[in-house]
Amino acid sequence: MKIKPCTIKHEKFKEMVKEWLDTHREEYCAFAEEVSRRDRSGFIQIFEYAQLAAPGYASAVMAKMSEKDPKDLDSIEQFLRDADIASTLVDRFQSQKPDSIVPAMLAWMYFGNSWETVVSYNEEMIQDKDTGLSDRIKARFMILVTIQMSIVNGHRTREDWRQFRKIQKSMGSIVPVTDTVIEEMEEEKPGAALTDDEVSEVTDEKKEPRKRGRRKVRENLDNLIPDNTDRIKGKISEFLKLRSSGNDLAMLYIYLHEDSHIRSCDISTFHDALSEHYPEYKFVGLRGVQKAHQQLTTPMMGGKRMIDMGQDKKNLDNIRNHFEAA
């Protein structure tokens, strides 16, 4: 039975989207990957849907962008309210049509790296030498609005954006507008001192030379398990007989690492050690495990990770119970 859009509360609807995500992981990951593609086809798809759901949306956005200093978004928000876009999204979500992007799009907006992806996308546009001045100005505006609105609405914190900047720079990305926004946010708090971590971050960025990458060191599973080695290996084997998808292996890695059953290592080392020790099992590729791990551990609203919520949390608890059982 469908719930009428006018009667559903926001938190309840959010729970419905999370339930969909828990049971449609592959569909969600495919959408999230498409949105992250460099050809930006995913963003175009979202914008086209917005135009379909609220005819005139593109014109309203372009009119706002053409203003000299378009910081006030009231006209856009009023346009979406008048178009009753919220009711449309609730209806389309509940219809569950096979060709609809709405369920995956809403899951990405609620629980994915939607804010960060928008910022990364526009930072790349600014750095692209083929992007014209007008589009660069629009991209800068989108970054400013995205960061500010994510904080105002409680979806991200200032610390989330500092961490985002740190991660982007560690991958060699240039994020000048993000730098500017964060600096302006710091200036809004006169007399606020940098924390030790922030001082360290600035120092590292200025002094530490870039490294080309680490030489990969192979580890066998026995070396990775410091205590109760045989028992833990037996439990891992029992687990792998039943579950060995990318999501399962990522959860196994998270559990073993967070409960100190394995020494600190990256997913690549862990994946290699499993493949070498259990040749009788067919494992998914490393990239699939890495993607699942990123989805499960990226901080969401309130600092919680995907693995800390809903069905993912239950699955992690089941893994913990499996290893703790006699």
C-alpha positions, 0 to 999 in steps of 0.5 A: 500500500502506497503512502500519500506524499502529504502524510509521510514524514521526512525521517520515515521516508528516509528509512524507506530509502535506506530499506531500498538501499539494503536490498538493492546494493548492486543497483545502487553501486552501479548508479553511484559509479555512473555518477562518478564517471569522468564523462559526467553522464550521471550528472546529466541524467540527474539534471534531465530528470529534474527538468522532467519532474519540474519543467522550467527547472533548467531555465530557473537555474540558468536565470539564477546563474546569470546574476552578478552575485547569485548567492541567494537561492530563495527563487530556486527553492520557491520554484521547486516548492511550487512544482511540488517536487517532493510529492513527485519524488515520493510517488516515483520512489514508491512506484518502483518502475524498473527504468526509474533512477529515482530510488538509486538517486535518492539513496545516493543523495541521502547516504552516498558521497553526493555532496563530495561528488558535486564539489569534485566534479566542479573542481575538475571543471574549473581545472579543465583548460577547455572549460570557458570562463562562464562555466568556470564561474558557474562551477565555482558558484556550485562549489560554494553553495554545495559546501555551505548548504551541506553544513547549514542543513546538517548533512556535513560538518566543517570537519567533514570538508576539511577531511575531504580536502585532505583526502583530495590532496593526498590523491594529487587533486587541486581544489582551490575553491574548496580551499577558499571556502574552508579558509573563509569558514575559519575566518568567520571564527576570529581567534580560533586556533588550529588544532594539532591535526590541522597544524600537522596537515598544513605542515605536511602539505608544505614540507613533505615531498610527494612520493611516487607510491609504496612498494607493495609488500606481500604478507601471508595470512599467518603473519597478519593474524597475531593471536589465536591464528588457527582459530581465526583462520578456521572461522574465516574459512567457515565464513568464506564457504557461505559468503564471499561477495565484494561486500562480504569481504569488505565487511570481513576486513572491517570486522577483523581490523576493528576488533584487532584480529589482524594487524594493520594492513590495507585491503590489497594486502588482505585480499592477496593473503586470503587468495593465497591461503584459500585457493579453493575459494573463488574471490571477487576482484580487488577493485570490487572489494575496495569499492564496497569498503569505500561505500561502507566506511565513508562518513555520512550524516552525523559522522555515521558510516553506512556500516553503522546503520540498517541492514549493514550493521546487522550483517556486521553484528552477524560476522562478530557473532560468528567469530565469537561463537565457540 
